[in-house]
Amino acid sequence: MQVHGKTAVTKFVATNTAAAGTATSPQSVTTPPAPPADGLPPAVPDNLINPAKLGSDGAPLTGVAENKMAALPKITGVRHWSSSMGSTVVIDMEDQVPYEVHRLMSPERIYFDLHDTVLSQELDGKTLDVGDASLIRVRIAQPVAGVTRVVLDTKDGSNFSVSMESSPYRLVVELRGSEKTLAAKHDESSRMAATRPSASVNAAPVPGKAAPETAVAAKASGQPLPARNGKFRIVLDAGHGGWDLGTVGRQGLLEKDLVLDVTERLGKLLQARLGSEVLLTRTSDDYLPLDQRADMANEAQADLFVSVHANYSSSAAARGVETYYTNLFSAPGSREVEKHDDGTFTKPMPVSLSAGGLHEKIEESRRLAASVQRSLYATLAASSPDIRNRGIKDSAFAVLTGTTMPAILTEISFVSSPADERNLQSATYRQQIAEALYKGIAGYQQSSPRAKVAQLQTATSRR
C-alpha cells in the first residue's frame, strides 16, 4: 500500500454489472484519436502524467532501474467503447501486473498505476477523447520508468468496477453514470415509450454482509452509536473497501478483502478474551472517506483506534511488517472533505486537542505501536524467518491525524511479495496475524491508564 489518506478521493459505489445496451465499435489509442466532440471539456491541467511534478496531484512514484526494464511485461494497447449504460476501458498487457487505483475530485478523475510495466512507445503521452455519459477522455503515459499511469477524466460521479482478466491479460474498467443520471435516462426512455409519465427509479440498496456477532458497525447511516458501557472501547478500521482496492497482489489478492477478514478475526478475539467493546468502521465491501473513519472513532469516544492495512513494493523481494503512529493532529473536515456519490458531504463532529492532550496521544500511540509491532514481527518471523522487522514510524496518515485517542496504522505484510501473498491466502496465516495483533493490543492495554479506568468503571457498574 502506497497511499493511506494522502490523496483526496470521491466516494462512489462500485458495480459489477456487465455492459448493457448496444455498444459502439471500440476505439484504440494506437491510432490517432478523433477530434474532440462539440462541447467536450478541455483537458485537465493537472500533473498526473508530468514526471517533474508527479507528487503535486497524485501518488508519488518510484521508478524501476533501467537494467531491469527489459524483463518487464509490456502494456500493448488501450481500448474504449461506449454503450447506453456507460463506458468500458480495456488496458491490454503481456502479463498480469500489480496495480493501484485512485480517485480525485474537482475535477473528477480516476487513475491507475500499473507497476512493473513497460509502456509501448506509440502509447506514451497519447490521449483518447470520448465524451460520453460517464467518461470525457483517457490519458496514457509512463511518467517514471516501470510504472504506466492511465488517467480517466470522468464526470457526474460515475460508478465503476475493475477486474484483471486473463487469456489474454487485460485490465477491464466498467464505468456507469451516477444513479441519478441513470434514473433520469430511464425516466426519459419510459416517457417516450408510454403516454403517461413514469415514476422516477431509485436503485435498490445492495445488501451488505452482516457484521460478526462479536462486533458491531461503528456507525450505520443515520443511527446513533451505542452508549458507553464502561468497557474498553476499540475502533478497528479495515483499510480501503468498495472501489478502493488498496494493493493488488500478483496472483490477484486484494488488500481490501484481506484486511477486512483480519480485522473481523481480531474483533472477535478482543471481545472474547479481553471483554472489550469492539466497533468496526466497515463490516462489508464498502468505501468510507478517510475523515469519516476518524470521525467515527471520535464520536464513539473510543479508547483506541487501530487501522489494518497491507503493504506494497515494486520489489517482489520486499517483505516485513511495520506500524505507524503520528505526531500530528488535524480535526476531521479541516482538510479537503470527501464527497459522497449523491454530491453531499459529511459534516464531522467538531473536536480539538489541547497541547497536553496531544502529547498524551502521541506517547500512548507510540507505546501501542511498539507493542503491536513487537508481537506482529515475533509471531510471523517464527514461521517466516525472511520477514523483516521494519519498525515503528511516524507518518501523517489522515486516519491517524484525525483521531483524538491513541491511534496506529499497521502494515501486516507485503501483498506484492509472492511468498507473503501465498501465506496471506491461508485462513490459518490470517488467524496468526489476528492473534499477533490481539497480543500486541492486550499487552498495551494491561499497562494503559485508560484500560485501568475502564476496568474500574466496569467493576463498579456490576456492584
N, C-alpha and C positions, 0 to 999 in steps of 0.2 A: 504494500500500500504506500503510495507516494503522497497522497493528499488527504488530510483529515480535517477539513474545515478551512483551508486557505483560499478556496475558490468559491465565489458566490454562485449559488445554484438555484434553479427554479423547481419547485415541486410539481410533479405531474404523475399520472397513473400509467404504468406500462401495460401494454396489451399484447396478447399473443394471437389475436385474430388474424387470419390469413388475408391477403389482399383480396378485395371483393370488387365486383364490377368489371367492366371492360377496360383493360389496360392498354395504354399506348405502347408503341414499339420502344424498347429500351434504347436510351442514349448512352454513349460512351465518351469519356474524355480522351480516349486515344485518337479521336478525330476532332477537328475544330468545332467548338460549340456554336449553336445557332445564336444570332444576335438576341440581346435581351428583349423580352416581350414588353409591349407598351405598359407603362405603369409599374414595372419591376423596380423595387427599391435599389438604390445604389449600393455598391459593395461596402461592407462594414469596414471602417478604418481602424481595425484592431491590429495587434501584434502577434496573433496566434501562430502565424507562419513566418514571422520575421526573426531570423536567427539571432539578430543583435538585441532584440527586446522581448524574448520569449516569456520571461518571468513576470512581465508587467500585466499581462492579461490572462495567461493560462498557467498550468502547472509547469514548474521548471523541469528541464530535460537534461539527461546525462548522455553524451554520445558514446558510441562504441569505437574501440580502437580500429584504425584503418586496416591493420593487418588481419582483422577478424571479419571484415565486411564480406569477403568473398564466400564465406561459408553460410551466410545468412539467406533465408528464403526471400524471394522477390515478390513485391506487390506488382501484379501484372496488369490490372485494369480496374476501373471504377465504372459501374453501370447504373443507370437510373430509368425508372418508368413510373408513370402516374396511373391512378385508377380513380373511380368515383369516390373512393374512401380515403385516398391519400397518396403517399409516395413509397416506393421501395428503392433502396440504395444497396447495391451489392459491391463489395470490395473483394476482388479476386486475388488469390495468393498461391504460392507454390506449396506451402506447408502451414500447419496450424501454428499460430504465434500467440504469445501473451499480449493482452491489450487492456487499456483503461478507457472509461467513458466519463465525460464531464458535461455539465450543462451550465451555461451562463445566461444572464438576463441583461436587458437594457443595452443592446437589443438581444433577442433570444437566439442562442446558438447551442448546438451540440457538437462536441468534437471527440474524436477517437485517436488515441495514441497507440499505434501498433509497434510494439517493441521488437528488437532483434530482427529488423527487416531492411531490405534494400528496395527503394522505390525506382521503378523503371524510369529512365531518363526522360522519356517523352511525356511522363505524367507530372514530373516535378514542376510546381508552380501553375498547374492548369486549373481552370475554373469552368464549371458546368452550370449554366443558367437554367433554372427550372420554372419557377413562377407559378406553381400550382397551389392547391388549398393549404398545404402544410409545409412546403419547402420552397425557399427562394432560390438558393444556389448551393453548389458543392464546391469546396476548395481543397486542393490536394498539394502537399509539399513534404519534403524531408528536411525540416529545419536544422536537425543535427544528425550526424552520422548514426545510422542504425535505428532511427525512430521515424516512422511515417505518421504524419498528422493529417487526418481528414476532417474538415470542418463543414458542418451542415448549418447553413443560415436558415433557421426555421421561423414560423410565425404562428400567432394565435394560440400559443401554449400547446403546441402539438404533442400528442402522446406518442410513445414509441416503444418498440421491443427490439431486442438484438439477439442474434444467435450465431454461433460458429458452426458452419456446416462442412461436410467432407464430400469427397468424390464428385467434383473437385473441391479443394478447400476454398472457402469464401466466408466472409462476414456479411450477414444479411440484416439490414436495418429496415424495419417497417415503421413508417410514420403515419399517424392518423390525425385528423383535425381534432380540436378540443371537443368535449361532449356538447358544449353549447353550439359550436359550429355544425357538428353532425346533426344535432336535433333540428337546427334551423333548416338544413338541407332536406331532412326527412319531411319536415312540415311543408316545405315548398313543393316537394315532389307529390305529397299527398294532396295538396290543394289543386295541383294541376291534373291529378287523376280523378278527382271527385268534385261534385258540385258543392258540397258542404265543407266548411272549414274543418281542418283536422286539429286534434288536440296536440299540444307540444309533447315531445317524447323525452323522458328522462331515463338515462341509463340506470339499470338496476344495480345496486351495490354488490360488489363481489364478496361473497362470504369469506372471511379470514379464518386462519387456523386458530383454534381455541387456545387460550393461554394454558400453560401447565398448571396442574392442580396445586402446586406448591408456591405459585407466584401469581400476581395479578398485574394487568397492564397498568402502567403508571398513570395514564390519563386518557380515557376514552373520550371521544368527541362530545363535548357538552356535559360530561359527567364529572362530579366533584371527586377529588382524591379522598381516599379513606382517612378518617381522623387518626391522629397519633394515639397509639395504644400503649406506649411505654417501651415497646421493643426497639432494639437497634434496627434502624431503617436503612436499607441499602438499595440504591437505584443501580440496576445493571443495564448497560447500554450496548446492544448488539450493533456494531457499526454498519453503515451503508443500508441497503434494502431497496426494494422496488426497482426503479430504473437504475439506481446507483449500484452497480455490480461489485464495486471495490476491485481488488486484484483478481485476475483470472489466471489459473494455472495452465500449464502446457497441455494437461490432459482434461481441461475443462472445469476443474474445481472452482466454484465461485466463493469468494471471500464472504459475501453477504449471507450465503447459506451456512457456511462453516461456523461463523461467529454466532449466528442465531442459535444453532444447535448447542454449541459450547456454553453460551450464556444461559440457556434454559436448564442445562445439566447443572451448572453452577448454582442457579437459583434454588433448585431442589436440595442441593447439599447444604446451602446456607440456612434454609428454613428447617430442614430435618435435624441437622446436627447442632446448630447454634441457636435455633429458635428465633432467628432474625426475621424481620418483616422485609420481604423482597418485592420490589417493584421493577417492572421491565418497561423500558421505553418503547419497545415493539415486541409483539408476540407473533407476527406474521411477516410476509414479504412485502412490507410497505416502506416507502421512503418517508423519513421525518427530517425537516430542516434542522440544521445544527443548533440554532438558537433555541428551538423548541425542546430539544433534548435537555439542554442545560436548564431551561425554564421549568421543565417537569420536575427535575431534582430540587430546584429552589422552592417551588410551590409545595412540594411534598415535605419540605423541611428535613430532607434526608441527612443521615449521619455520614454516609459515604456515597461516592459516585465512581463507578468502575466501568470504563468503556473498553470493549473487547474488539480487537482488530487482528488482521494478519498482514504480513509484510511482503514487499516486492523488491527484487533487484534485477537489473539487466544481466547479472552474472548468475548462471544456474548453480554455481558452487556456493553462493551466499546462503548461510544458514545461521540460526540463532534466535534468541529471544531478547526483547528489550522492553522497558517500561518507562513511560513518560509522566511527568508532573509539570506544573508551571509555576513561575514566579509572578505571574501577572493576574489581574482581574479586570474584566471588561463586561459590564452588565449586558445580558441578552437584549438585543434590539439596538445597542449602541453602534453596531456595525451595520452594513447594508443588510436589510431584512429580507429573508427569502419569501417568495411569492407562492401562494397555493395555485392549483390548476384552475380554480374559478376566479382568479385575479385578486383575491383578498389577501390580507396579511394578518398574521397572528400577532397580537399585542402582548409581549412578555410581561410577567409580573415585575413591577419595579423593585429592585434590590440594590443594596450597597454594602460595602465592607469598609470598616474603619482600618486604620493603619495596623492596629493591634490584631484585628480580625484577619487581615490579610497575612500578617506574619504567622499567626497560628495555622491558617490554612496551608501555607507553604511548608511549614515544618511538619505538619501531620501528613500532608500529601507525600512529602519526601520519605517519611517513615513507612507509609503504606506502600509506596512504590518499591522501596528496598526490600520489604518483607515479601511482596508478591514476586519480585524478580528472583530473589534467592530460592524461593520454593519452586518457581517455574523452571529455572535452569537446573536445579538439583534433580528434579523429577524426570525431565526429558533427557538430560545428559546421561542418566543411569542406563538408559537403553540405546541412546544415540550419542556416542562419545564425540562425534564430529560437530555437534551443535555448539555454537559459541555463546558465551555469556556477554552480550552486548551492553549490559549495564543499565543504569537508570539515567535519564536525560531530561533536560528542561526544554520545553517547547510550547509555543503559544497556540496550541490547537484550540479551536473555538469551543469545543465541548468541555475543555478544562478551564479556560479563562472565564467562561460564563457562569460557573458554579460557585456557590458561597461556602460549600463544605469541602473537606479533603477529597480530591479527585485525581484519578490516574487514568491513563490510556495504556493498555498492554498489548504488545505485538506477540502473538502466541507461537508463530512460526513463519517461515517464508513459503507462501504458496507457489512462488516462482522456482523453488528448489524441487527437482524431480523426486528426490529422496523424501523431503518433507511432504510433498503432495501425496505420495503413496501412503505415508503414515497417516495423514490427515483424512484419508478416505475411510479409515478404520474407526468404527464406533468405540473400540477399546482404547485407541490412542486419544480420541476426543475426551473420553471419560478421564483418562490420566491427566489431560490438561485441566479439565474442570476440577479434579481433585487437587492439583497443584495450586490453582488459583484460590480454591477454598482454604487450603492450609496457609497460604500467604495472608489472606484476609483474616482468618481466625487468629493467626499469630499476632497480627497488628491489633485486633480487637481486644485481645486479652490484656494488653498494656495501654489501651486507649482510655483517657479520661471520659470521653463521650460514651464509651461502652459501659463504664462503671456507673455513670449516671443513669443510662437506660436500664441496666440490670437492677439498680436500686429502685427505680420507678416501677418496674415490673413486680419486684418483690413486695413493694408497698401496696400495689393495687390488688394483690392476692390476699391481703390480710382481711 
